[in-house]
């Protein structure tokens, strides 16, 4: 089977889950799967995916896995005890084949559904490439990996301090391939590889697990907070209450970066260690972030800009050069690391679409990443965060 451990997920799912346990254990949510590529037919693997999910729902956290989580300074003992009893519920996830199209929805308590996303996407991706595509050219994949290592080593001449993490679990070619890649990177680039978002891989390779929050934390706040216009402040405030200065990278693109900066005032700018960019123009985003810190008389070199949007190594290095001595930078590289063999990767996501029975949405700085079933709500969200906030950005 593809998933054999509940640790085979990204750290930010566990950090958000801990926050949900402590602050929103009653929240009910819905997620929806989407393939952003036209013409990709996933229905032939629907039965296989269903069997893999059946197996996923039999898994429990092992004692040694819980002991590993205890060693992370931001994981609390009551959360570990909750995970000791935790098991994913098969009744909360549904696969459909309406009109010949593969569909998948997740509906249930946020606390009991939050861990579905990453392993389910990894399952769909691996089944697709294993069962529907030709045999991979691993020799080509290894040559590409060697080329990436060489490109990073070249940056040592520039004193860029180039650092990156593996963010590739959700769209990896396979679990075995991600494992091989991390083994090579740890050996070849020990000073550049900061860690991996995958908790199991971090444990296996003795790497640092990397991650804070994902879009769903801020999206859920659109429903959970007292006022939509203040939902970002609500989400950031509750994150700070949970982690008290730890895990201080704020995600900046849930309702557009300009609207985010309207809320990211001096209080939050000083409170958080930095921000993460996941859509839009990274250079323009970074320029605006530097200006925001300077506006609040904060030295940008004391803060971190994390870039994670569809990065390749040449693009990440170009960004690092651009911001050298202006702000600290770090990079999360996903698909280009974990699924760059011989076939073109597919763009698949699972996003929260409802919380507490009401719509939630993401207004991405990249239009193709926008996802909402309720056009009326999406229009209202845009009005609140673009027209109403324009003067503050």
ZIZITA-V588629 format. One record per pair of residues at least 12 apart in sequence whose ideal C-beta (glycine too) atoms are under 8 Angstrom apart, sorted by sequence separation. I is the first residue (numbers start at 1). GAP is how many residues later the second one is. D is the distance in Angstrom with one decimal. If there is no record, write none. Layout:
# ZIZITA-V588629
I/GAP/D ; I/GAP/D
This chain:
# ZIZITA-V588629
93/12/7.5 ; 94/12/7.6 ; 152/12/7.8 ; 166/12/7.4 ; 195/12/4.8 ; 196/12/7.8 ; 197/12/7.1 ; 252/12/7.5 ; 307/12/5.7 ; 319/12/7.5 ; 360/12/7.9 ; 93/13/4.9 ; 94/13/7.5 ; 168/13/7.8 ; 195/13/3.4 ; 196/13/6.8 ; 197/13/5.3 ; 218/13/7.0 ; 221/13/4.8 ; 359/13/6.5 ; 361/13/7.5 ; 66/14/5.3 ; 69/14/7.1 ; 92/14/5.9 ; 106/14/8.0 ; 182/14/6.0 ; 193/14/7.2 ; 194/14/6.4 ; 195/14/6.2 ; 196/14/6.4 ; 197/14/5.0 ; 218/14/6.0 ; 221/14/3.8 ; 236/14/6.0 ; 250/14/7.1 ; 275/14/5.9 ; 289/14/8.0 ; 359/14/7.0 ; 92/15/6.2 ; 166/15/7.2 ; 195/15/4.3 ; 220/15/7.7 ; 260/15/7.9 ; 316/15/4.4 ; 359/15/4.1 ; 363/15/7.5 ; 92/16/3.6 ; 104/16/7.2 ; 166/16/6.1 ; 194/16/6.4 ; 289/16/5.7 ; 361/16/6.4 ; 66/17/6.2 ; 91/17/7.6 ; 218/17/4.4 ; 221/17/7.5 ; 316/17/6.5 ; 361/17/5.3 ; 66/18/5.9 ; 217/18/5.6 ; 218/18/8.0 ; 250/18/7.1 ; 305/18/6.7 ; 353/18/7.3 ; 359/18/4.0 ; 363/18/6.2 ; 89/19/6.8 ; 166/19/7.2 ; 182/19/5.5 ; 186/19/5.5 ; 286/19/5.4 ; 353/19/6.9 ; 358/19/7.8 ; 359/19/7.9 ; 363/19/6.1 ; 92/20/6.6 ; 93/20/7.7 ; 104/20/7.9 ; 178/20/7.0 ; 257/20/7.8 ; 285/20/8.0 ; 311/20/5.9 ; 313/20/7.0 ; 349/20/8.0 ; 351/20/4.7 ; 353/20/5.6 ; 361/20/5.5 ; 92/21/5.2 ; 186/21/6.6 ; 286/21/7.9 ; 311/21/7.4 ; 312/21/7.7 ; 61/22/4.9 ; 179/22/6.6 ; 182/22/8.0 ; 183/22/6.6 ; 213/22/7.9 ; 217/22/6.9 ; 232/22/7.0 ; 250/22/4.7 ; 305/22/5.1 ; 307/22/6.8 ; 311/22/4.9 ; 349/22/7.1 ; 363/22/6.7 ; 61/23/6.4 ; 89/23/6.0 ; 93/23/5.8 ; 178/23/6.5 ; 182/23/5.1 ; 232/23/6.8 ; 248/23/7.3 ; 249/23/6.9 ; 252/23/4.5 ; 257/23/6.2 ; 269/23/6.6 ; 304/23/7.5 ; 305/23/6.9 ; 306/23/7.6 ; 307/23/7.5 ; 308/23/7.1 ; 311/23/7.5 ; 313/23/7.2 ; 363/23/7.8 ; 88/24/7.5 ; 92/24/7.4 ; 248/24/4.6 ; 249/24/6.0 ; 250/24/7.5 ; 251/24/7.5 ; 252/24/6.3 ; 253/24/6.9 ; 269/24/6.1 ; 301/24/7.4 ; 303/24/6.1 ; 304/24/4.6 ; 305/24/5.2 ; 306/24/5.0 ; 307/24/5.2 ; 308/24/3.7 ; 310/24/7.9 ; 312/24/4.9 ; 61/25/6.5 ; 179/25/7.1 ; 182/25/7.0 ; 248/25/3.6 ; 249/25/5.3 ; 250/25/5.0 ; 251/25/5.1 ; 252/25/6.3 ; 253/25/5.3 ; 282/25/5.3 ; 301/25/7.5 ; 303/25/6.6 ; 304/25/7.2 ; 305/25/7.6 ; 306/25/7.2 ; 307/25/7.2 ; 308/25/7.8 ; 310/25/7.3 ; 311/25/6.3 ; 60/26/7.2 ; 86/26/8.0 ; 213/26/6.1 ; 245/26/7.6 ; 248/26/7.2 ; 249/26/6.6 ; 250/26/7.1 ; 252/26/7.8 ; 253/26/4.7 ; 270/26/7.4 ; 300/26/6.1 ; 301/26/6.3 ; 302/26/8.0 ; 304/26/5.9 ; 306/26/6.4 ; 308/26/7.1 ; 310/26/7.7 ; 60/27/5.6 ; 88/27/6.2 ; 93/27/7.3 ; 166/27/7.6 ; 212/27/7.9 ; 232/27/7.5 ; 236/27/7.5 ; 249/27/5.3 ; 251/27/6.8 ; 253/27/6.6 ; 261/27/6.4 ; 269/27/5.0 ; 282/27/6.6 ; 300/27/4.0 ; 301/27/6.4 ; 59/28/7.2 ; 88/28/6.4 ; 164/28/6.4 ; 165/28/7.3 ; 169/28/6.2 ; 232/28/6.4 ; 236/28/7.9 ; 257/28/5.7 ; 261/28/7.8 ; 264/28/6.5 ; 270/28/6.4 ; 275/28/8.0 ; 277/28/6.8 ; 58/29/7.7 ; 59/29/7.3 ; 86/29/8.0 ; 163/29/5.8 ; 164/29/6.8 ; 165/29/4.7 ; 166/29/7.5 ; 167/29/7.9 ; 168/29/7.9 ; 169/29/4.6 ; 269/29/5.7 ; 274/29/4.6 ; 275/29/8.0 ; 277/29/7.0 ; 280/29/7.4 ; 57/30/6.9 ; 162/30/5.7 ; 163/30/7.9 ; 164/30/6.4 ; 165/30/5.0 ; 166/30/4.0 ; 167/30/4.9 ; 168/30/7.9 ; 233/30/5.2 ; 258/30/7.7 ; 266/30/4.3 ; 273/30/6.5 ; 274/30/3.3 ; 275/30/6.4 ; 276/30/4.2 ; 277/30/5.1 ; 278/30/5.2 ; 279/30/5.5 ; 57/31/4.6 ; 163/31/4.8 ; 165/31/6.1 ; 166/31/6.5 ; 232/31/4.4 ; 240/31/5.8 ; 257/31/6.5 ; 261/31/5.3 ; 265/31/7.5 ; 273/31/5.6 ; 274/31/5.9 ; 275/31/7.1 ; 276/31/7.7 ; 277/31/6.8 ; 278/31/4.9 ; 56/32/6.1 ; 57/32/6.7 ; 141/32/7.8 ; 165/32/6.5 ; 166/32/6.9 ; 169/32/7.8 ; 236/32/5.6 ; 240/32/7.7 ; 266/32/7.8 ; 274/32/6.3 ; 276/32/5.9 ; 277/32/6.0 ; 57/33/4.3 ; 218/33/6.4 ; 230/33/7.9 ; 252/33/7.6 ; 282/33/7.9 ; 286/33/7.2 ; 290/33/7.6 ; 213/34/7.6 ; 217/34/7.4 ; 269/34/7.9 ; 293/34/7.5 ; 149/35/7.2 ; 153/35/7.9 ; 166/35/7.4 ; 212/35/4.3 ; 219/35/6.0 ; 233/35/7.6 ; 236/35/8.0 ; 54/36/6.4 ; 141/36/7.3 ; 145/36/6.3 ; 149/36/7.4 ; 153/36/7.3 ; 211/36/7.9 ; 212/36/7.3 ; 213/36/7.8 ; 215/36/6.4 ; 218/36/4.2 ; 236/36/7.3 ; 283/36/7.0 ; 286/36/7.2 ; 290/36/5.6 ; 53/37/7.0 ; 136/37/6.9 ; 152/37/5.6 ; 155/37/8.0 ; 212/37/4.7 ; 213/37/7.5 ; 214/37/6.8 ; 218/37/7.9 ; 252/37/7.8 ; 282/37/5.4 ; 286/37/5.5 ; 290/37/5.3 ; 212/38/7.8 ; 213/38/5.4 ; 215/38/7.9 ; 289/38/6.9 ; 145/39/6.0 ; 149/39/4.7 ; 212/39/7.6 ; 215/39/5.4 ; 283/39/5.9 ; 53/40/6.1 ; 149/40/6.1 ; 152/40/5.4 ; 286/40/7.8 ; 286/41/6.8 ; 53/42/7.6 ; 167/43/7.8 ; 286/43/7.8 ; 129/44/5.7 ; 130/44/7.1 ; 50/45/5.4 ; 125/45/7.5 ; 129/45/7.1 ; 165/45/4.4 ; 49/46/6.6 ; 125/46/5.4 ; 126/46/7.3 ; 122/47/5.8 ; 125/47/6.5 ; 126/47/7.2 ; 122/48/6.3 ; 125/48/7.4 ; 126/48/5.0 ; 3/49/6.9 ; 46/49/5.7 ; 121/49/4.4 ; 122/49/7.9 ; 126/49/7.0 ; 2/50/5.5 ; 121/50/6.8 ; 122/50/6.1 ; 1/51/6.2 ; 46/51/5.9 ; 118/51/5.7 ; 3/52/7.1 ; 118/52/5.5 ; 3/53/5.1 ; 6/53/5.1 ; 117/53/7.7 ; 122/53/7.1 ; 1/54/4.6 ; 5/54/6.9 ; 6/54/7.2 ; 7/54/7.3 ; 22/54/7.9 ; 43/54/5.4 ; 274/54/7.3 ; 4/55/7.4 ; 6/55/5.3 ; 14/55/7.4 ; 49/55/7.9 ; 249/55/6.7 ; 3/56/7.1 ; 46/56/5.7 ; 276/56/7.7 ; 5/57/7.4 ; 18/57/6.7 ; 21/57/7.6 ; 22/57/7.8 ; 43/57/6.2 ; 45/57/7.8 ; 249/57/5.6 ; 309/57/7.2 ; 7/58/5.1 ; 18/58/6.6 ; 21/58/5.8 ; 43/58/6.9 ; 6/59/7.3 ; 15/59/7.0 ; 41/59/7.8 ; 43/59/4.9 ; 5/60/6.7 ; 42/60/3.7 ; 7/61/7.4 ; 14/61/7.5 ; 18/61/4.5 ; 21/61/5.9 ; 41/61/7.5 ; 17/62/7.6 ; 56/63/5.7 ; 215/63/7.8 ; 56/64/7.4 ; 212/64/7.6 ; 35/67/7.5 ; 53/67/6.5 ; 56/67/7.2 ; 33/69/7.8 ; 33/70/6.6 ; 53/70/6.8 ; 33/71/3.7 ; 49/71/7.9 ; 52/71/4.5 ; 32/72/7.5 ; 33/72/7.2 ; 32/73/5.4 ; 31/74/6.8 ; 32/74/7.9 ; 49/74/5.8 ; 30/75/6.6 ; 31/75/4.1 ; 49/75/5.7 ; 52/75/6.9 ; 30/76/6.8 ; 31/76/7.7 ; 6/77/7.9 ; 29/77/7.9 ; 30/77/4.6 ; 29/78/7.5 ; 49/78/5.6 ; 28/79/7.9 ; 29/79/7.4 ; 45/79/7.4 ; 48/79/5.1 ; 6/80/7.7 ; 28/80/7.0 ; 29/80/7.6 ; 285/80/7.5 ; 28/81/5.9 ; 29/81/4.5 ; 6/82/7.8 ; 27/82/7.0 ; 28/82/6.9 ; 31/82/6.9 ; 42/82/6.8 ; 45/82/4.4 ; 26/83/7.7 ; 27/83/4.2 ; 45/83/6.1 ; 48/83/6.4 ; 25/84/7.6 ; 27/84/7.5 ; 29/84/6.3 ; 280/84/7.7 ; 281/84/7.7 ; 31/85/7.2 ; 279/85/4.4 ; 280/85/2.9 ; 24/86/6.3 ; 25/86/5.2 ; 31/86/6.6 ; 42/86/6.5 ; 45/86/5.4 ; 279/86/4.2 ; 280/86/5.9 ; 24/87/7.7 ; 33/87/7.8 ; 44/87/7.2 ; 45/87/6.4 ; 279/87/3.9 ; 40/88/7.9 ; 44/88/6.2 ; 20/90/5.2 ; 21/90/5.9 ; 279/90/5.4 ; 20/91/5.0 ; 33/91/7.7 ; 17/94/6.8 ; 20/94/6.3 ; 17/97/4.9 ; 16/98/6.3 ; 17/98/6.6 ; 13/101/5.9 ; 14/101/7.8 ; 13/102/5.7 ; 114/102/7.6 ; 13/104/6.8 ; 259/104/7.8 ; 13/105/5.8 ; 9/106/6.2 ; 255/107/7.5 ; 256/107/5.2 ; 10/108/5.0 ; 254/108/5.3 ; 255/108/4.8 ; 256/108/7.7 ; 257/108/5.6 ; 6/109/6.7 ; 9/109/4.3 ; 253/109/7.8 ; 254/109/7.2 ; 256/109/5.8 ; 9/110/5.8 ; 110/110/6.9 ; 8/111/6.1 ; 253/111/6.0 ; 253/112/5.2 ; 6/113/7.9 ; 8/114/7.4 ; 3/116/4.6 ; 2/117/8.0 ; 3/119/6.8 ; 2/120/6.7 ; 3/120/6.4 ; 2/121/5.2 ; 210/122/7.2 ; 2/124/5.3 ; 2/125/7.5 ; 255/126/6.7 ; 259/126/4.0 ; 259/127/6.5 ; 262/127/4.5 ; 258/128/7.7 ; 256/129/6.4 ; 69/130/7.8 ; 255/130/4.2 ; 256/130/6.7 ; 259/130/5.0 ; 262/130/3.9 ; 68/131/7.9 ; 223/131/7.9 ; 224/131/6.5 ; 258/131/7.5 ; 262/131/4.8 ; 219/132/7.9 ; 220/132/6.5 ; 223/132/3.9 ; 224/132/6.9 ; 258/132/7.7 ; 261/132/5.7 ; 219/133/5.2 ; 222/133/7.2 ; 223/133/4.7 ; 259/134/6.6 ; 68/135/5.1 ; 197/135/7.0 ; 216/135/7.5 ; 220/135/4.5 ; 223/135/5.0 ; 258/135/3.9 ; 194/136/6.5 ; 215/136/7.1 ; 216/136/4.4 ; 219/136/7.2 ; 72/137/7.0 ; 215/137/7.6 ; 223/137/5.7 ; 65/138/7.5 ; 222/138/4.7 ; 222/139/7.4 ; 220/140/6.3 ; 167/141/5.8 ; 219/141/4.3 ; 219/142/6.9 ; 219/143/6.0 ; 215/147/5.4 ; 164/149/7.9 ; 164/152/6.4 ; 228/152/7.9 ; 228/153/7.3 ; 162/154/7.5 ; 162/155/6.3 ; 229/155/5.3 ; 181/156/6.0 ; 228/156/5.5 ; 229/156/7.6 ; 10/157/7.6 ; 160/157/7.2 ; 181/157/6.4 ; 162/158/5.3 ; 10/159/5.5 ; 222/159/7.3 ; 229/159/6.6 ; 9/160/7.0 ; 10/160/7.3 ; 160/160/4.9 ; 178/160/4.9 ; 229/160/7.6 ; 8/161/7.5 ; 152/161/6.3 ; 160/161/6.7 ; 177/161/6.7 ; 151/162/5.1 ; 155/162/5.8 ; 177/162/7.8 ; 151/163/6.6 ; 158/163/7.2 ; 171/163/6.3 ; 160/164/6.3 ; 170/164/7.1 ; 171/164/4.7 ; 177/164/7.2 ; 148/165/4.9 ; 152/165/7.6 ; 155/165/7.3 ; 165/165/7.2 ; 167/165/3.8 ; 168/165/7.2 ; 173/165/6.4 ; 151/166/6.8 ; 164/166/7.0 ; 165/166/7.2 ; 166/166/7.9 ; 167/166/6.2 ; 168/166/4.4 ; 172/166/3.7 ; 173/166/4.5 ; 8/167/7.0 ; 163/167/5.2 ; 164/167/4.1 ; 165/167/5.2 ; 166/167/6.8 ; 167/167/4.1 ; 168/167/6.3 ; 171/167/6.6 ; 172/167/5.7 ; 163/168/7.1 ; 164/168/7.1 ; 165/168/7.4 ; 166/168/7.7 ; 171/168/5.4 ; 173/168/5.6 ; 74/169/5.8 ; 162/169/7.9 ; 164/169/5.3 ; 168/169/4.8 ; 169/169/7.1 ; 167/170/7.8 ; 168/170/2.7 ; 166/171/5.6 ; 168/171/6.8 ; 2/172/7.9 ; 3/172/7.8 ; 74/172/4.5 ; 166/172/6.9 ; 173/172/8.0 ; 2/173/6.3 ; 73/173/6.9 ; 74/173/5.8 ; 171/174/5.8 ; 171/175/7.5 ; 171/176/7.7 ; 171/177/6.8 ; 170/178/7.8 ; 12/185/7.0 ; 14/185/6.6 ; 11/186/5.7 ; 10/187/4.2 ; 11/187/7.9 ; 29/187/7.8 ; 10/188/6.3 ; 11/188/5.4 ; 9/189/7.2 ; 10/189/7.3 ; 148/189/7.7 ; 8/190/6.8 ; 9/190/6.2 ; 8/191/7.6 ; 9/191/7.6 ; 11/191/7.7 ; 29/191/6.7 ; 7/192/4.6 ; 8/192/4.4 ; 7/193/4.0 ; 8/193/7.9 ; 27/193/6.6 ; 5/195/5.2 ; 145/195/7.9 ; 7/196/6.4 ; 15/196/6.3 ; 24/196/7.3 ; 144/196/5.5 ; 15/197/6.2 ; 16/197/6.0 ; 27/197/6.3 ; 144/197/7.6 ; 11/198/4.4 ; 13/198/8.0 ; 15/198/7.0 ; 16/198/6.4 ; 19/198/7.2 ; 11/199/6.3 ; 12/199/3.7 ; 141/199/6.6 ; 11/200/3.3 ; 12/200/5.9 ; 16/200/7.0 ; 24/200/6.0 ; 141/200/3.6 ; 10/201/5.6 ; 12/201/5.9 ; 13/201/7.4 ; 16/201/5.3 ; 140/201/6.5 ; 141/201/6.7 ; 12/202/4.9 ; 140/202/5.2 ; 138/203/6.6 ; 10/204/7.9 ; 137/204/6.3 ; 136/205/4.6 ; 137/205/3.8 ; 136/206/5.4 ; 136/207/6.7 ; 134/209/7.5 ; 133/210/5.3 ; 125/214/7.3 ; 129/214/6.4 ; 23/215/5.7 ; 23/218/7.6 ; 128/218/6.4 ; 19/219/6.9 ; 23/219/6.7 ; 19/220/6.7 ; 22/220/6.2 ; 125/221/7.0 ; 19/223/4.5 ; 125/223/6.5 ; 18/224/7.0 ; 19/224/8.0 ; 124/224/6.1 ; 121/227/5.8 ; 15/228/7.7 ; 121/228/7.4 ; 121/229/6.0 ; 120/230/6.5 ; 15/232/5.9 ; 117/233/4.5 ; 116/234/7.5 ; 106/244/7.1 ; 110/245/7.3 ; 104/246/7.3 ; 40/306/5.7 ; 37/309/5.2 ; 37/310/5.4 ; 35/311/6.4 ; 36/311/3.9 ; 35/312/7.0 ; 36/312/7.2 ; 35/313/5.1 ; 36/313/6.9 ; 34/314/7.2 ; 33/315/7.0 ; 34/315/5.5 ; 33/316/7.4 ; 34/316/7.7 ; 33/317/5.1 ; 34/317/7.0 ; 32/318/7.0 ; 31/319/5.2 ; 32/319/6.4 ; 31/320/6.4 ; 31/321/5.3 ; 32/321/4.8 ; 30/322/7.1 ; 31/322/6.6 ; 29/323/5.7 ; 30/323/5.4 ; 30/324/4.0 ; 29/325/6.4 ; 30/325/7.8 ; 29/326/5.0 ; 28/327/7.3 ; 29/327/7.9 ; 27/328/6.2 ; 28/328/5.9 ; 27/329/6.3 ; 28/329/6.9 ; 36/332/6.3 ; 34/337/6.2 ; 32/339/7.6 ; 32/341/7.2
